[in-house]
Amino acid sequence: MNRPNLSRGLLALALSAVLAGCAVGPDYQRPALKVPASFKEGDGWRLAQPADLAGHGQWWKLYGDPLLDDLQQRLVKANQTLAQSEASYRQAAALTKGARAAFFPTVSGNLDKTRSGQGGSSSSVRLADGSTVSSGSSAGISNSYTASLGVSWELDLWGKLRRQLESDTASMDASAADLAASRLSLQSQLAQDYLQLRVMDQQIKLLNDTVEAYRRALKLTENQYNAGIVTKADVAQARTQLKSTEAQAIDLKYQRAQLEHAIAVLVGEAPAQFSLAANGQVPALPAIPALVPSQLLERRPDVASAERKVIAANAQIGVAKAAWFPDLTLSATGGYRSGSFRNWIETPNRYWSIGPQFAMTLFDGGLIASQVEQAEASYDQTVASYRQTVLDGFREVEDYMVQLRVQEEESGVQKEALEAAREALRLTFNQYKAGTVDYNNVVTTQATALSNERNVLTLYGNRLTASVQLIAAMGGGWDSAQIASAGKAAAPAP
């Protein structure tokens, strides 16, 4: 290449680099939101400090139960729903790699042999008897040997490739946030099932203890009947009370088994191979620090995912608009072509071609315009979805905050009712043994006391569940800065 041609080539390359610095389409800006300064139901809650949710993702340790911690680790390793989300994230990551590869030249090689033929000649001979015989030849058959190397490179003049990479990267980040949201949801469900199972164990223990107390009461009533102090109706009532309570205890075994089976599936095991023995303990309610609403935008993975989808849709507008502008592709091909294998790779058989291709659509009947409109409508859809996700997040936190506060007040009143029911049962039973009241009064106070005992346990279980739901609603200690490493946090076995 002579010096003038070299100068023109360098000028064209410099111009391409300048043009490549611009990208059509709007740059991303976070959609406007009306974020309140504080939660309506947050009165009395202390704000979170950086150390309050230390150990991102391991929020269940607030309950101080080693077995729950072990189950959560098993869930991350073996849960199959989580495995699906993790595979989806890897697909998105691979798609991003493909978009990044578009910035580099494509190099291709070709090695082939071709055998071809064209036409042929024929001749005829007249025999002595006057007949004619025709014959043909296989002339025109040839061989062709080709070895070539080609390079093609599309210059990103208008930012189409960069916008596509921006979109695919945002989609990958959304998938990473979806993976975190799936993990948080499954961990929350596991914690709720486990805590409810421990409360169920206490319910079963209460009913078993009550059954033993009712057996003693039945024995006392039978003794009094044999002594002629009470009627047979009192014995029947005592036996009815005993058997109905035994039936309640049996029913709880079925409910406990369901919770145990659910936990087995969550940790990736068949229910037949999994069991949790009763340990007589229920974790204490943790102290949960509250967040301000603005922090919720960074703490909830579903909000982060929704915003990344907005970023991806915004970039797709640029991809669609880039179709209005011409594409510049640089390509070069060179190699050897010969009709003989023996002297194939020799200088006389060498060939090459090089040159740019500048192509654009001149008329498409409005196709590009419609694609831009589709991209803009898709962006508006993702913005609305993002705002709705934020509103749902605010609502969930408000719901669980008020639920915990109200249930705490209710728990105090319920405990007072339980103490009164226990005292009434003690007094009534003493009166029955003294012969001043019949057994019907005892049965009534027994049922009231047992109902209050179970209500206290049920309410405590509801408070534990609400605490898990609130922690999950606040992101479970997750932060949007973790998106980059979200795909490495879980790799469940197939």
SULGI-V711539 format. One line per field, one symbol per residue. phi: phi as a letter, one per 40 degrees, with the letter a starting at -180 (. if undefined). psi: psi as a letter, one per 30 degrees, with the letter a starting at -180 (. if undefined). Layout:
phi=???
psi=???
//
This chain:
phi=.ccccccccccccccccccccbbcgcccbcdcbcbccacccccgccccbdccbcgdgbcccdcgbccccccccccccbcccccccccccccccccccccccccbcbbbbababbbbaafibbabbccccgcbbbbbbccgcabbbbbabbbbaccccbgcccccccccccccccccccccccccccccccccccccccccdcccccccccdccccccccccccccccgcbcccccccccccccccccccccccccccccccccdcccgbcdcbbabccbgbbdccccbccbcdcccccccccccccccccccccccccccccccbccbbcaabaibbacbccbccbdcccaaaaicbbbaccabggcccccccccccccdcccccccccccccdccccccccccccccccccccccccccccccccccccccccgcbccdccdcccccccccccccccccccccccccccdcccgggcacccdcbccccaaccc
psi=kleeeeeeeeeeeeeeeeefflkllkkkkkkkkjjlflkeggkfkklklefehlikfhfffffhjeeeeeeeeeeeffkfeeeeeeeeeeeeeeeeeeeefffllkkklkjlkkkllkbllllkkklegflkkklllglgklkkkkklkkkkjjkieggeeeeeeeeeeeeeeeeeeeeeeeeeeeeeeeeeeeeeeeeeeeeeeeeeeeeeeeeeeeeeeeeeeffgellfeeeeeeeeeeeeeeeeeeefeeeeeeeeeeeeeegglkefgkljkkggkkklkljjkllleefffffkfeeeeeeeeeeeeeefeeeeffffllkjkklkklakklfkeeheilefgkllkklljjklkekgggeeeeeeeeeeeeeeeeeeeeeeeeeeeeeeeeefeeeeeefeeeeeeeeeeeeeeeeeeeeeeeeeffgfllfeeeeeeeeeeeeeeeeeeeeeeeeeeeeeeeeefgfgflkfffeegefffkikk.
//
